[in-house]
Amino acid sequence: TVCGILSLFHLFQPHHHQVIMLTISSAVLARALSRSRPAATKTTLRSMGMRPREVVDELPPNFTMDHIKPPPHGLGNPLEADEEPMAYKRNPVTSAHAIDLRGDGRVSVMDSAAFGPSGSVVHGRFGEISASAAQTIPLEYLALLRPASEGAAALREITEASKASTGTLLVYGASRPAGMAAVQLASTSGNAVVAVVDGQHSGNDEMVDIIKGLTAEPGTAVAEEYAICKANFRDLVELTMNGEDYTITDFDSEKFLSDFKKNLLDYAEYFPHDLPAAVDSEQLKFIGKEKDREHFRANMDAYLSQFTPSSPPIDQAKVDANFDIEQYEIFKKKFGIQTTAVISGDDSKANIDYFNPPEIVSNMSKQPETVEEDLATGGYPFEFSVKK
C-alpha cells in the first residue's frame, strides 16, 4: 500500500556481517522518483545561432524605376518649412550710394553707382562704366570712385613734381577712400608708404592692421595718435626713408677674434676629448643597480654618439700663432655654409650629419688655409665681415 513501509536490505557490509535497514516513507520516495524521471518536454532557446531568412520579393514584369514616383517635397533636400508671411524679403542690390556728410547726411546722387540694362554700371558723376571694367569690382566700391580718383590724381601730381620714379610717401587720412586709394597705388608703384589712419578710426587696431596690409615693406601704418608724438613719428618716417644705420663706429676686429678664442678654449675645457659627446659629464655618472654597471658605459657611448662630438685637444699656442683674422673669416664662411645646409637639408655642399667646429679650428691652427675670393660678401642672410 501507499502508506506501507518499504524495507531495503541492499546496503550490506560483509566485513562486519551486519545488515542496515532503511525505512523511507512513501512521500519521500515519490519526490525522489519524480526528480529522477526525464522531463516530458524539453525546450531549447536559440538566439545567436538563429539564421534569419531573407525573403526577396520578385519585381512584377515590365517594372522600371520610372514607376517609382518622387515624394511631394521632391528628391534631395527635405521638406522645407513654409516661409513666414510677415518676413522681410530683401530684393537684389541694384544701386549703391555714398552719404553726403557735407550737407544734412542725405544719400548722394552724384556719388552713386547702379546697374544698367545691358549689364554695365552707370555712375552718377562719371557716366557709364563698361561691364568688362566693373565685373570684378563690388558695386559699393564703385560708389566711392570720386574720392578714389582724387587720391590717384594727388599721387600723380606728387610724382610729377618730385621728378623721381619712387620715394617715400606720407599719407594722412589713409583709412578714408581717397587716402586708401593713394596708399594702394603708391605701394604698387614701388614707393615706401607711411600711412596715418584717420582720427575717426581712433582706437580701432583692426583698421590699422588693414591699412598696414595695403603697404609693402618698408612701409607701415600708424594711428593718428602716434603721429601726434612728433619726435617718434619723425624718427619713424626717417627710418622708412633712409633705413636703419648699422654702422659700428668702434669696430674692433681683434676684439672679435680674442672673444672667439676665449670661447673656444672654454668650450674645449668644458667638453674635453675624453667625453663621448658634447654633454655634461654628470650624464656619465652611473646611478642604478649594480648588475647594470658592466654595460652602462658601452650603452651610454652608443646613445651619445648621435650628439655633437666633444672638442679635440686644442693647442693654445698654435691657435694664438696661426689662427688670425683671415682664418677666422674662413671659419665663419664654413659655419655659414654648414648652417644653411642644415636648415635647407641640402647635403651637396656640406655634411649635415657631422660638424665639429673645434675640430675645424684645431686643423686650421695646425695648417692654415687660404682662399682667393673675398669672403666679406658671401650671399648669406645677415652675414657680416669681421674685418670691416
Salt bridges, closest charged atoms under 4 A:
GLU83 OE1 - LYS89 NZ 3.50
ASP100 OD1 - ARG102 NE 3.61
ASP104 OD2 - ARG106 NE 2.77
ASP111 OD1 - ARG125 NE 3.47
ASP111 OD2 - ARG146 NE 2.96
GLU150 OE2 - ARG146 NH1 2.86
ASP198 OD1 - ARG176 NE 3.26
ASP235 OD1 - ARG234 NE 3.56
ASP259 OD2 - LYS255 NZ 3.27
ASP266 OD2 - LYS262 NZ 3.20
GLU282 OE2 - LYS285 NZ 3.15
GLU290 OE2 - ARG293 NE 2.93
ASP292 OD1 - LYS291 NZ 3.25
GLU294 OE1 - HIS295 NE2 3.90
ASP301 OD1 - ARG297 NE 2.93
ASP320 OD1 - LYS261 NZ 3.98
GLU326 OE1 - LYS387 NZ 3.59
GLU369 OE2 - LYS334 NZ 2.70
